[in-house]
Amino acid sequence: GATGQWLASLCVSDAEINCACNECVPGEYGDIGATVCTSCAAGQSQPLSGQTECVDCVAGRFSDGAVAQCSACPPGQHQPDTAQSTCVVCPVGQYQHRPSETSCIECGVGKYVDVTSSSREEDCIECSVGRWYGGTGSADAADCVACGVGKYLDSSGNDAASDCIDCVAGRWSGSSGAGSAGDCIACVAGTYADTSGNDDASDCIDCGVGKYSALAGMSSASDCIDCGLGKYIDASGSDAESDCIACAAGTYLDVVGSDAASDCIPCVAGKYVEAEGSDEAVDCVDCAAGTYVDVTGSDEHTDCIHCAAGTWVDVTGSDEATDCIDCVAGKYVDTSGHNRASDCIDCAAGRWVDVGGSDHASDCVECAVGRYVHVTGSVAASDCIECVAGKYVDLTGSDQESDCIVCAPGRYAPSAGAVSPSACLPCPAGTYVSDVGSDALSDCIDCGVGKYLDSVGNRDIAACIDCVAGTYIDVTGSGDSTDCIDCAAGTYSVVAGSSTVADCEDCIAGKYVDSVGSDDERDCILCAVGKYSIVIGSSTMGDCTDCIAGKYVE
């Protein structure tokens, strides 16, 4: 039969007449003279009948023999060569999504596949979040490079280190391969980071002294909040407003962001503040009137010192002891802390003080003996008034004129300011005074004529003594019985208290008295028997004359 045909044993060739040759079917071939058709070998095919040879499978196809058509390599396999009986599986790192391909396709950048025979591009696995790969054909997840510390990558399939995103300012990451912004750790409260890509907690910068931040993840120094007025903080990294320390009582602070206790300003002298955290000078309270404080930084009202006894101040905020005003002369105050001049107490009547600032009633000096003052608040010894002449006072501190004691009857005081009863002088002998308070010698009244008084200090006319009979006195103020004048010899007087010589009567004629001071007519002596006298007031026996011769007298 003809080429590609086969014949029964009777056929020799296709030229033989009457031979019945049959064509080889597709997938077989027949040589000349073949009695049977031969199946195509593996790697070949023959789509036609009556063929003398098979055709090699083209690249991308395979055959395991006796087929009319080479089979396409399925997706996930390939065949780069012709006449192949099998397909080659795509290796790891590659895939083939189409049939009949001569090669596999490498997984693209940012992807990998770690199994063979991948038949879809989707079989290439994207590098997970936090990782990237810049090459193609990766066969292992380990080829995906972790983003470095300080970075993260929240999408998969990334193909460059530049795809890794810096942790934003205010956050950091110390681990590689971070797959989320949430993996970036917020700087703790009290710190901030003003750059991105931070890779350690130490990259977070403490808020400076005087500041705090209560929130995590702050990205700027400006996120640190100044401690408010009246507060400070002397440590960095503070994470709460409560870390700000209130200025101590006695101080205030009128600026924000202070970083030391020394920034707190002491209240000036004269003021105090008891509360902590004061934020302006007006929070400092004036010491009350009547008090002062001479140091700064006072923290209690009790630091205000009472003005000493003897002083006062009527304004608030006094800052030194010298602001306390002395009570004026004539006044005192014996307790401290007074706030008005009227608190100063007048020295009592009978007292005075001539200096300011007296702090006790005893500073008020008693008026000296012989003096008094009836008004309060006297400022000098000279305010004490002398008791008038005729009076005295022997005690100090007399406070009214009636304290001056009148000199008793029989006495007088010629000078003002008498200090004792002895200053009242006795009226001299020969005088008396019955009134009290006599102030001059002339107040002493002379005993009248005919009288004398031989003692001093007499207070009544009755004290004046009559001159005895036989005497007289014709002047006043006689101070001794010897002042009474004897009636002359030749006379007598029977009158006591005689004030004139005329009361001395002459002895009658025929009598005489030769002694003075005769107080009775009988003191006149008769002339002896035989004698007579014609002399009236005879003072001598010689005046008796003998009777003449031839006469006598009995």
Secondary structure, 3 states (H helix, E strand, C coil): CCCCEEECCCCCCCCCCCCCEEECCCCEECCCCCCCCEECCCCEECCCCCCCCCEECCCCEECCCCCCCCEECCCCEECCCCCECCCEECCCCEECCCCCCCCCEECCCCEECCCCCECCHHHCEECCCCEECCCCCECCHHHCEECCCCEECCCCCECCHHHCEECCCCEECCCCCECCHHHCEECCCCEECCCCCECCHHHCEECCCCEECCCCCECCHHHCEECCCCEECCCCCECCHHHCEECCCCEECCCCCECCHHHCEECCCCEECCCCCECCHHHCEECCCCEECCCCCECCHHHCEECCCCEECCCCCECCHHHCEECCCCEECCCCCECCHHHCEECCCCEECCCCCECCHHHCEECCCCEECCCCCECCHHHCEECCCCEECCCCCECCHHHCEECCCCEECCCCCECCHHHCEECCCCEECCCCCECCHHHCEECCCCEECCCCCECCHHHCEECCCCEECCCCCECCHHHCEECCCCEECCCCCECCHHHCEECCCCEECCCCCECCHHHCEECCCCEECCCCCECCHHHCEECCCCCCCC
